[in-house]
Amino acid sequence: MANPSALAYHLRELAIALDPQSPLHAMPDVRGADRAVLDIGCGIGQTLAACGTVPGRRLVGLDVDRECLDYGARRFAHIDFVVGRAERLPFQDGAFDLAVSRVALPYSDLGRSLDEIARVLVPNGRVWLTLHPFATTWLHFVQSLRGGDFRDVVFRGYVMANGLLFHCLGRQLRFPFNQRCESFQTVGGMRRGLRKAGFTDIHIQRGRHFLCTARKRAGD
Ligand SMILES: C[S@@+](CC[C@H](N)C(=O)[O-])C[C@H]1O[C@@H](n2cnc3c(N)ncnc32)[C@H](O)[C@@H]1O
């Protein structure tokens, strides 16, 4: 049974993904030639489900949350659901034409995740990511401070420090008390991280969404 609050979140996101008029709508550009598409941190598969189906195209959703994947598998039979982590993708090199990840990589060790995404893409394969700007972390920090949730205040402090660390050094640390890895992202940090992982044609858009697209360099 999926955690009710996680399931409620994913169902809300599914409704947004299916509604192009929603101001929160942000969907990847899946092209006719994309034979295999991977969604990292897919929840119940909401983004892939809203992409529709094309005969012969393989859609794979990966997440750490087995219960949500089970729910997705019951509802969306055309998607393959796989338990796994962004930092260690259980797929062969060059298995996908497009990798998407909607607000999931901020909860992972970004350097490792970007290396793994590059590995599982074909040469010239594309990546589409949405991320967390500093403002998201700051809002959580202020909310926790006002609510007197001092444990979370400490954790948000760690998330801010980890975001700075990735921006400056391209590295991250796990929070010592629960081993979680979380950070906010910056335009400069993402550009450097994507380039280091072997991506080119990097485009970053900052508006309602913090959106990054890039292409894996051929020959890497
Ligand atoms: C904010 S939700 C986004 C879900 C979905 N992509 C969307 O846009 O609605 C983040 C998701 O990332 C998953 N997640 C967290 N850490 C992860 C990791 N290291 N590897 C893969 N998935 C992860 C969570 O279980 C959760 O389903």
The ligand as an SDF file (V2000), in Angstrom:
LIG
                    3D

 27 29  0  0  0  0  0  0  0  0999 V2000
    9.0970   15.2450   -5.7140 C   0  0  0  0  0  0  0  0  0  0  0  0
    8.8610   13.6050   -6.2340 S   0  0  0  0  0  0  0  0  0  0  0  0
    8.6790   13.8150   -8.0050 C   0  0  0  0  0  0  0  0  0  0  0  0
    7.8840   12.7050   -8.6450 C   0  0  0  0  0  0  0  0  0  0  0  0
    7.6430   12.8760  -10.1480 C   0  0  0  0  0  0  0  0  0  0  0  0
    8.8850   12.8530  -10.8970 N   0  0  0  0  0  0  0  0  0  0  0  0
    6.8960   14.1640  -10.4280 C   0  0  0  0  0  0  0  0  0  0  0  0
    7.4510   15.0700  -11.0220 O   0  0  0  0  0  0  0  0  0  0  0  0
    5.7350   14.2560  -10.0320 O   0  0  0  0  0  0  0  0  0  0  0  0
   10.4830   12.9140   -6.0790 C   0  0  0  0  0  0  0  0  0  0  0  0
   10.5450   11.4370   -6.3990 C   0  0  0  0  0  0  0  0  0  0  0  0
   11.9200   11.0500   -6.4260 O   0  0  0  0  0  0  0  0  0  0  0  0
   12.0480    9.7970   -5.7640 C   0  0  0  0  0  0  0  0  0  0  0  0
   13.4680    9.7020   -5.3180 N   0  0  0  0  0  0  0  0  0  0  0  0
   14.0380   10.2820   -4.2320 C   0  0  0  0  0  0  0  0  0  0  0  0
   15.3490    9.9930   -4.1810 N   0  0  0  0  0  0  0  0  0  0  0  0
   15.6250    9.2210   -5.2700 C   0  0  0  0  0  0  0  0  0  0  0  0
   16.8230    8.6010   -5.7720 C   0  0  0  0  0  0  0  0  0  0  0  0
   18.0020    8.7280   -5.1510 N   0  0  0  0  0  0  0  0  0  0  0  0
   16.7250    7.8750   -6.9070 N   0  0  0  0  0  0  0  0  0  0  0  0
   15.5380    7.7410   -7.5610 C   0  0  0  0  0  0  0  0  0  0  0  0
   14.3810    8.3000   -7.1200 N   0  0  0  0  0  0  0  0  0  0  0  0
   14.4280    9.0380   -5.9940 C   0  0  0  0  0  0  0  0  0  0  0  0
   11.0140    9.8400   -4.6610 C   0  0  0  0  0  0  0  0  0  0  0  0
   10.6780    8.5580   -4.1950 O   0  0  0  0  0  0  0  0  0  0  0  0
    9.8610   10.5450   -5.3690 C   0  0  0  0  0  0  0  0  0  0  0  0
    9.0030    9.6530   -6.0190 O   0  0  0  0  0  0  0  0  0  0  0  0
  1  2  1  0
  2  3  1  0
  2 10  1  0
  3  4  1  0
  4  5  1  0
  5  6  1  0
  5  7  1  0
  7  8  2  0
  7  9  1  0
 10 11  1  0
 11 12  1  0
 11 26  1  0
 12 13  1  0
 13 14  1  0
 13 24  1  0
 14 15  1  0
 14 23  1  0
 15 16  2  0
 16 17  1  0
 17 18  1  0
 17 23  2  0
 18 19  1  0
 18 20  2  0
 20 21  1  0
 21 22  2  0
 22 23  1  0
 24 25  1  0
 24 26  1  0
 26 27  1  0
M  CHG  2   2   1   9  -1
M  END
$$$$
